Amino acid sequence: MALNQESQLALVDDDNSLLTKLPDNFEERMDQRLNETDMRLVARAFEFCHIMEWKQFAEDFLQLPLADTENIQQDNRTRSDKIRAIFRKWLENSAEKGTIKNMISLLKKAKLTGIMERWFQQYKSMLKLFSLHLLL
């Protein structure tokens, strides 16, 4: 699905207020499956969430079964490990839904747009580091 000009520039909320600018490489990948880098970066962004606990987000928005969240709770020591595990489990369970567009939709539905901004910013930082590395 091709994005219109406005959505290429930024994500817009229902009331047309600007949410955040999409990373350049998302424009052609919105309907493609999230890759390992995407999942690692969105999990890292979620680590800074102080509004919603990982378990609540996993059950309410990622719709992971209680048994999965309990297993993640037991099998992972740190909060960071648990957050990465819920996103990996969600991607594993959602073959057709595991797209960038779907993840953005889930974060918007959960009213966690700050996490989106942090997630997208990491791509910009990676591009800067890659550019500097090429110059050396």
C-alpha positions in Angstrom: 0.0 0.0 0.0 1.5 3.3 -1.0 1.5 6.1 1.5 0.1 9.5 0.6 2.3 12.6 0.7 1.1 13.7 4.2 1.7 10.3 5.8 5.2 10.1 4.3 6.1 13.2 6.2 4.7 12.3 9.6 2.2 10.3 11.6 -0.9 12.3 12.2 -3.4 11.5 15.0 -7.1 11.3 14.5 -7.5 15.0 15.3 -4.8 15.8 12.7 -2.2 16.8 15.3 1.4 15.9 14.4 2.7 12.9 16.3 6.1 12.2 15.0 8.1 12.0 11.7 8.6 8.5 10.3 12.2 7.3 9.7 12.9 7.5 6.0 13.3 3.7 5.6 9.8 3.1 7.0 8.0 4.7 4.0 8.5 1.6 1.8 8.4 -0.9 4.7 5.2 -0.1 6.5 3.4 -3.3 5.3 6.6 -5.5 5.6 7.3 -7.7 8.6 9.3 -6.2 11.4 12.9 -7.4 11.4 15.2 -8.2 14.3 16.6 -4.6 14.4 13.1 -3.2 14.5 12.1 -5.4 17.4 15.2 -4.7 19.3 14.8 -0.9 18.9 11.1 -0.8 19.8 11.8 -2.9 22.9 14.6 -0.6 23.8 12.3 2.4 23.4 9.6 0.7 25.6 12.2 0.3 28.4 11.8 4.0 29.0 8.0 3.7 29.5 6.9 4.8 32.9 3.2 5.0 32.0 2.4 1.3 31.5 4.1 -1.8 32.8 5.4 -4.4 30.3 3.0 -7.1 31.5 -0.1 -4.9 31.1 1.0 -3.8 27.6 1.7 -7.4 26.6 -1.7 -8.6 27.8 -3.9 -5.6 26.8 -2.3 -4.5 23.5 0.0 -7.3 22.3 -2.8 -9.7 23.4 -0.3 -12.3 24.7 -1.9 -15.0 26.8 -1.4 -14.9 30.6 0.5 -18.1 30.4 3.1 -16.5 28.0 3.5 -13.4 30.2 3.9 -15.7 33.3 6.6 -17.7 31.4 8.4 -14.5 30.4 8.2 -13.3 34.0 9.9 -16.5 35.2 12.4 -17.0 32.4 13.9 -13.5 32.3 15.8 -11.8 35.1 15.8 -8.1 34.2 13.0 -5.8 33.1 14.8 -5.2 29.8 15.0 -8.9 29.1 11.2 -9.3 29.8 10.4 -6.4 27.5 12.4 -7.9 24.6 10.8 -11.2 25.3 7.2 -9.9 25.0 8.0 -8.2 21.6 9.7 -11.4 20.3 6.7 -13.5 21.5 4.3 -11.1 19.8 6.2 -11.3 16.5 6.3 -15.0 16.8 2.6 -15.3 17.4 1.5 -12.7 14.8 2.7 -13.9 11.4 0.4 -11.6 9.4 0.2 -8.8 11.9 3.9 -8.3 12.7 4.3 -5.2 10.5 5.7 -1.8 11.2 2.2 -0.3 10.5 0.6 -2.7 13.0 3.2 -1.9 15.7 2.6 1.8 15.2 -1.1 1.2 15.5 -0.7 -0.7 18.7 1.5 2.0 20.3 -1.0 4.7 19.2 -3.9 2.7 20.6 -2.1 2.3 23.9 -1.4 6.1 23.8 2.3 5.5 23.9 3.4 7.9 21.2 6.5 8.9 23.2 7.8 5.3 22.7 7.2 5.7 19.0 9.2 8.9 19.0 12.1 7.3 20.9 11.9 4.2 18.6 12.1 6.3 15.5 14.9 8.5 16.9 17.1 5.4 17.3 17.0 4.9 13.5 18.2 8.5 12.9 21.1 7.9 15.4 22.1 4.7 13.7 22.2 6.5 10.3 24.4 9.2 11.8 26.8 6.6 13.2 26.9 4.7 9.9 27.6 8.0 8.0 30.5 8.9 10.4 31.9 5.4 10.0 31.9 5.7 6.2 33.8 9.0 6.5 36.6 7.4 8.6 
